[in-house]
Amino acid sequence: MADIIIKNAYVLTMDPDAGDLKNGTVVIEDGKITEIGEKTKEHAETVIDAKGSVVMPGLVNTHTHAAMTLFRGYADDLQLAEWLEKHIWPAEAQLRAEDVYRGSLLACLEMIRSGTTSFADMYFFMDETAKAVEASGIRASLSHGLIELWNKEKGETDLKEGKRFVRAWQGAADGRIKTMYGPHAPNTCSDEYLEKVKEEARKDGAGIHIHVLETEAELLAMKERYGKCSVHMLDDIGFFGPDVLAAHCVWLSDGDIEVLREKGVNVSHNPISNMKLASGTAPIYKMLERGVNVSLGTDGCASNNNLDLFEEMKTAALLHKLSTGNPTALPARQVLKMATVNGAKALGTESGMLKAGMKADLIIVDMKKPHLTPCFDVPSHLVYSAGGSDVRTTIVDGKVLMDDYRVLVMDEQKVIEEAQKAAEELAARVNA
């Protein structure tokens, strides 16, 4: 007997070998998809009638700083240096472990509500983020942020904590938590330190999550220090491989793109954050054309200001049509692939498409809405018309986290109230 059967749905499989089903059925058992077809002979304890809705893979957010939900709207419309030095860094200096837990739990709630089933995170007090992931039922790849700043003692302390975290939480929450090493960026960590991080990650069989060429300032600083950009410095020290998730990748040359392609590096594109901070436009169209695995991320709420990947999909599609002068660039289904298949590949999870044997990480999107009527093309509607608020059901690892817009895994009002209180107390400490 199956655990869950979803019937009468438009099934957007994202499986290139299967295509979509206009009126299909998805069967889930023991955390995995066991059957997809027009009908099934199976029976289940839970049967969901998804008539008028789309069943699709859950979205994968490949770059966040989850606890920064507490900084949502805290410092907007500022130059990057002022934003960081006068607002964000002073606030982060006042963060406490309980703040990170409350902010991370709020992030998990927001992602569950808006259709994200898996995310990659890099921050501080990461045990607290891991606890929030464990409690919420979502899936995540987590890393403790390592910022050496050419201070050997600080670097060693950070690396020791990063290693402890990797080993303590790898495979936790029934396998929903994976761990990574999180060196912040090539302009905040020396090449010698990054070599050490790579070696530790290799020993532990863990991935690496790093910011790469987010800003022109980083590009210029790297050329001054090393005589080369971040990509070539990292390549020269043997840092790159399919185990690396590189966030942003805005200031890339054609040669840089070729290095990323050759080494199988996974890229997380964060268009809204890059636009808001005026960091620049990443050459995503070129990367995709050359076969780089490009996924989507939101970045933290301090520079987005939400975690809605539906909004990120639309923004990515429109931005690159404009930047290339080509309205056919990044069509809807390709953007959906970035947010599902490519994201799952970047994080090494057996999800991202609806296929027998894959993990049951999926969402149901309610299409019976004024802004989704009429519907001539489902992928187009999901990218250009739908929003995170149209997600009615979220399932991770075969467990229903939200059913018909009702979150089942946490006290939603309590999470919101406690996060609001934590943010207010944090702001008061900063201003004291």
Summary of the structure (lengths in Angstrom):
residues: 432
radius of gyration: 20.9
end to end distance: 59.6
largest distance: 66.1
contacts: 1592
relative contact order: 0.17
helix: 43%
strand: 24%
